Amino acid sequence: MDLTTAILIAVIAFGIVCISIRILLKRFAAAASNQFHHTHITPISRLGGVSLAFAFLGIALISFFYFPAGAERHRQELTIFGTALLMFLLGLVDDLKPLGAKKKLAGQIIIASLAYFGGIEITQFKNPFNGMTINLGWIGLPITVLWLVAITNVINLIDGIDGLAGGIGFFLMALLIYATSGVGGLPLVSAVGLCGALLGFLLYNFPPAKIYLGDSGAYFLGFVIGLLSIVSSHKGTITAALVAPAFALALPIIDVCLAILRRGLKGLPMFRPDKKHIHHRLQEMGLSRTRTVLVLYGFSLVFLSAAFAVFMLKEQWLPLVFGVVCFVTLIAARKFDFSREWFSVGKVLGNSLEMRKKTQYTLVFCRWIEMEAERCESIQSLWNDLNFIVHRVGFSKIELFLNDRVHRWVSPSLTGNGQGLQEIDHNLPHVPKMTLKFFADRERMPEKEFELMSELIAESWIVAVKKWEALHRLPVQIPAEQENVSAERQPA
């Protein structure tokens, strides 16, 4: 493909994305997020993936008509086209009506398996130390599926701040243009076109974002990256083409893996969202959204350079480049104080048994109040249920600030005026003018436990309130100021 053709394809994809986003923003109203960990108060559309799918359809048609492939290549290209759209549809369904983690994972595995049987497969492993090639045989199936599902979910998990996933996706597509240049056809056209498409998307997604990728866009983008990296590898060999995306995603991959490990040790759902990721830590340090994204772009470019080095220096230099990537990652972690959080796993492991028991105990109550919201006739009754939960978990006091009024529950065991208690506020922007404030005795509830339990309860409270509000179609309002001093009741 010559430069003029490449630029034309990128411009066409850029135009399709810009036009489709304008239509989406005009025709489809954004719904307010119910997610406790989402920081945007104003509703923002999550249909950005639709614009990327439209662009992909357009560039695929260009490829099929103007860059025809032989029979074997045609089967492979149809597999890329079909499975990428299936992964997009899986994410779109989840955006419109959440499917649950198990259903989504099962869908991803099925689609990745279809890609394998359609000719997108990892069949060999090349030892970078001695150049020996090993045929994988049937093991190629689980390795291929694992690779595709892992890259898909990494892109989805880093999509937590405006412009991050789209920008990193753009860098990876630029790398894949180089990697697929020897392949041609739909893989190369897709890489070139999606570079243009992602530039168009970033016009609307860079802080402050007007539209998000959503699960549809993140799944689609991650899956295409996984597919193209396999196709661009030499006869399905695990070499530089497969390692390069992992290099470019080194920082978020480490962060995500350790976050999942910590959640598991604490007894939390492994894929539960939180505010402990790299971009959250940078914002806590005082960086704006824009500067946070630019810092993470800088990290990605460093690792992308390492990926290019693997291509340029051939696979035998892979161990050296890998060492450099690890060294830079550790330096970055220490510079931005990530290492203390990342490598606190050992400390968490030592206290994990007791913490897991307390977390599981609290999660039972959290699930109960979310279900109880469908039975409560009034928001007052739901508030009484919350009083019962915080009493059983061990808090000393809570305050609910709602519509400029305060409602309190105080533990009967609390003496004095409560001076010296640790306290934490959880602002709930998804319900206007609502804040929950928790208080606890430091001797009865350690700080880390206090933070986690209050967050879990606040998260389930907002889910319960939104359920009650949707069911009764009434404003969230407690009739009169309350100060309960006892919560000795049993769940209904």
N, C-alpha and C positions, 0 to 999 in steps of 0.2 A: 504494500500500500504506500503510495507516495504521500508527501507532506500535505499537498493541496487537498487530496481526498480525505485524509485524516482530519484536517481542520474543518472541512465541510461537514463531515459526520458529527464532529463534536458540536459544531454550531447548530445543526439540526436538533440534536438531543437537548442542547441548552435551551433552544426556543420552545420545544415541546414541554419541557419542565416549567418554564416561566409562564407559558400560556395556561397550562393545566392547573398550576397553583393558583393563579388569579381566578380561574373558574371555580376551583374548590373553595377558596376563601369567600367568594361571592355567593355561591349557591348552597353551601353546607355550613350551617352554624356550628361553631365549636361548643362542645359540652364541657362544663366545669369538671375538673378532675375530682374524684372521691379519694384519691390516694393520699394517705397521711404524709408521705415523704416527698410529695411533689411540692415544690416551693413557689410555683407560679400561682398567683391568686386569680388573675383574669383567665378566662377560658381560652385555650389555644388548640387549634385543630391538630389531630394526630393522623391526618390523611396524607402526609408528605410522601409516603411510600407509593401512593397511587400515581403521583406524577413520575416517579422513577420507573414504575411499571409501564406507563404509557410511552416513555422515552425508549425503554427496552424493546417494546413491541415495534416501534418505528425503526430502530436501528437493526433489529432482527430481520424485518422485511427488506431493508436495504441489502443486508448481507445475503439473504436467500436469492434475491433477484440479480444482484450485481457481482456477487462473489460465490458462484455455485461451487459445491464440493462434490467429491466422488461419493460412491455408495457408502463406504465405511465411515468417511468423515460426515456424510449427511446424517447418518444414524446418530453419531455423537453430537452433532449440532442440534438435532431435534431433541435429544435428551437434555442438553443444556437449556434449551428454550422451554421445554415442557416442565421440567422439575423446578426451574427458577420461578416460573409462574405459579406452580403449586405451592411453593414455600411462601410466596407473596400472599396467596389466598389464605393460607393457614394463619399468617399474621394478621390479615385483614379481618378474618372472622374473630380473632381474639381481640382486636381493637374494638369491634362493634359489640361483642358479647364475650367477656372473659371465659376462657376454656378451662383454666386450671393447669398447673404445672405438669401433671402426669399426662394429660391429653395432648398438650403441646409437644412434650418430649416424644411421645409415641408417634405423633404425626411427623415430626422431624426425622425420626429414625426410618419410618416408612418411605418418606420422600428421598432420603439419602440412599436407601437401599435400591429404590427405583433408578437412581442415577448410576449406581454401581452396575446393575444388570443392563443398563442402557449403554455401557461402554466407558463410563467415567470411573476408572479404577486405579488403585495403587497396587501394582503387581510385583515390584522389586524394591529392595533396599540396597543402597550402595554405601559400603563402609568408607567413610571419608579418610580413615587412617591408612588403609592399604589398597583402596580402590576396588575391592572385591564386591561383586554384585550377587545378592542372594534373592532367589525367587521366593515370594511369599506364599504362593498357592492360595488355599482357602482362607488363610489369615488376612489376605488382602481385603476381604469383605468387611470384617469388623474394623480394620484400620481405616478403610475409606469412609465408612459410616461415622466413626469416631471423629475423624478429621473434619468432615463436613458439618456435623452437628456442633462440634466445639467452636469452629470459626463463626458459625451462625450465631451462637449464643454469646460469644465474646463481643461481637459487634453490638448485639442487643444490650448487653450489660454495661457497655461504656457509653450508651446513649442516655446519659444522665444530666447533661448540661448543653445549653444551646451551642450548636456548631461542632461539637466534639466528634461524634460518630461520622457525620458527613465529611468533615475535614480529613480525618484519618482514612476514611474510605477513599477519598480523592487521592491521597498519597499512595495508597496501596494500588489503586487503579493505574496510576502513573508508572509504578513498578511493573505491573502486569502488562502494560503496553510493551515494555522492553522484553518481558519474559515470553509473551505470545507473538512477538514479531516473526519468529521462525515458524509459527504454526499457521497464521493467517486465518481467513474465513471468519466465522462468527466469534470465536474467542478474541481475536484482535479487534474486530469491529465493536464488540461489546465493551472491551476495555477502553477503547478510544471514545466511544459514545457515552459511556457512563462517567468518564472524566468530565465531559461537557455537561452532562446532566447534573452531576454533583456540584459543579460550579454554579449552575442555575439555582439549585436547591439551596446552596449556602447564602445566596442573596436574600432568602427569606428565613433562613434558619440561624444565621450568625446573630449573636446577641445584639439587641433583644429579639428573640425568635417570634415569627408570626405563624410558623407551622412546624410541627415535629415530624420525624420519620415515622413514629409509631412502630408497633411490632411488625407491621406489614413491610415497612421500608427497611428496618434493621435486619429482619430475617432474610429478605430478598438480597440485600447488599452483602451480608455475611456469607450467604450460600453461594452467590455468584463468585465472590472472592475465593472461596474454597474450591469451586468447580474449575475456575480458570487456572488456579495454581496447580491442580492435578494435570489438566490438559497440557499446560506449558512445560511440565516436567518431562524428561526424556523417557518415553515409553512407560510412563507410570512409575518411574523410579523415585524413591524418596531422596531428593537431592535439593539443590539450592532453591528451585522453584517452589518447593513446599516449605522449606525452612524460612525463606525470606518473609512471608507474611507473619510468621511467629516472631521474628526479630522485630518487625515494625510495631507489633502489638505487645512487645515484651513487658513494658511497664504496666499496662492495664491487665494483662494476663496474670502476672504475679499478684497484683492487687486483688483481682477477682478470686483467684484460687485460695489465697490466704483468708479472704473474707468469708468464703464458703466454709473453710475449715474452722474458723473461729465460731461461726454460727452453729455449725454442727456440734462443736464441743460445748457450747452454751445451751444446747437443746432447742435452738431456734430452727425453723424451716430453712434449709440451705439456700434457697433462692429468694428469701425474704428481702425486700429492698431496705436500705438503711442510708444513713448519712455519714458513712465511714470511708467512702471511696476517695481516691486521689483528689478529684476535683472539689469534693467537700472540704478536704483538709486544706487545700490551697485557699479556698474562700474563707475558711476560719482564720487563716493567717492574714487576712485583710485584702486579698486580691479580688478585683472585680471579676464578673463573669467573663468579660472580654479578655482581661489579662490572664485569667486562669486557662482559657482555651488556647491563647497564644503560647503560654508556657508548655502546655501539653503538646501542641503542634511542634514546638522546638524539640522536645524529647523524641517525638515520632520521627522527625527528620533525621535526627542522629542515628536512630536505629534503622531507618530506611537506608541511610548511607552504608550501614553495615551490611544490609541485604544486597545492595548493589555491589559491594566489595566481594561478596560470596560469588556473584555471577562473574565478575571481572577476573577474580583470582582463581576461579574453579573450585571444585568441592574439596580439594586437598587442603585448602586454607580454612575450611569451615571450623575446625577446633579453635584456631587462633582468633577468628572473628567472634566466635561464641564467647570466648574468654573476655574479649574486649567489651562485648555487650553486657556480660555479667558485671564487669568492673564498673562500667558507666552507670548501670542500674543501681549498684550499691552506693556509688558516690552521690547520685541523685537522691536516693532514699535518705542518706545521711544529711545532705544539704537541706532538704525540705522537711526533715524530722519525720519521714514516713517509717523509718526502720523501727522506731520504738513501737509503733502500732503494729507493723507487719510481724515483727519477730517477738511479739508478746504471746505467741501461741503457746510457748512452754509454760508461762505463768498461768494462762487460761487452763491448760491441761491439768495443772496441779489442783485447781479449784473447780474443775469441770463437773465432778459428780454432784456436789452440793448445789452448784448453780443450775445444772440440768434439772434437778428435782424441783427447785423453786420456779424455774422457767416453765416447766411442764404444768405445774400446779396453777400458775397464773394464766397460761394459755387456755386451760380448761374453762376458767371463768370468762376469759375473753370470748371464746366461742359461744359460751352460754348467753352472754349479754347481747351478742349479735343476733342470736336466734330469738331471744326474749323480746327484742324490738318488734317482732311481728305479732306478739301477743299483748303487749302493753297498750292500754287504751289511752294513756296520757303520757306526755313527756315527763310529768312529775313521777309517775310510776317507774319510768326508765331511770330517772335520777336516783330514786330509792334503791334500785338494783345496783347502780354504780356505788352507792354508799356501802352496800353489803360487800361488794367485791374488795374495795380498798380496805375495809375493816379486816376481812379474812386474809388479805395479802400482807398486812402489817403496817399500813401507813397510819400516821398520827392525825392527819387532817387533810382535807382537800377543799379547794375553793373553785367554784364555777362562776366565771364572769360571763354574763350573757345579757346582751341588750342594755348595757350600762347598769346592770344590777348584779349583786353578788349573792351566791347561794353556798352555804358552808355545811360540811359534815365534820364533826369533831369526835375523835375516839373517846369513849368513856374512861379510858385509862390515862388520858392526857391530863397532867396536873399543871397548874399555873397558867401563864398566858402563852405557853408554847415557844418562849424565847430559846434560841440556840438550836432549833431544829434545822436540818438541811432542807432546802426547798428548790423547786424547779418549775418553770413555766413551760407549758406546751400551748403555743398559739395555734388555733384551728381555723385557718383562713378559709376553709371550704364551707364553714358556716359563719356568716358575718358576725363580728363582735363577740366571738366565743373564745375563751381561754380557760384552760384547766391548770390549776396550781396545786402541786403535791408537796406535802410536808412529811418528814419521817425522822425518827430518832437515829442518830448516827451509830449508836451502840447496837441497836436492833437490826438496822439495815445498812450495810456498807454502801459507800458512794456508788460503786459500779452497779451493784444490784439495784440500788435506788433509781439510778438513771434508766436502766433497762426495764424494770417493772413498770415505772411510770410511763415510759414510752409505749410499752405494749398495751397498757390500759387506755391511754389516750387514743391510740390508734383504733382499738376496738370500739371505743366510745363514739368516735366520729363515724365509723361504719354503721353502728347501731342507730345513731341519730339520723343519718341519711336514709336508712331503711325505713325508720318510723315516719320521717317526713314524706317519703315517696308513697307510703301506704296510706297515710291519713290525709295527705295534701293539706296540711295545716302548718302554720309557722311554728318554729321551735321557740317556745316561750313557757317558762315556769311561772305559774300564776302569782305567787307571792314570795317574798324573801324567806329563805329557809335557813335554819341552823340546827341540824340534827346532831344529837349528842350520843346516839346509839344506833347500831345497825345490826342488832341481834335478830336476824330473821333467816329463814331458810328459802332457797330458790323455789319459786312456784312450779 
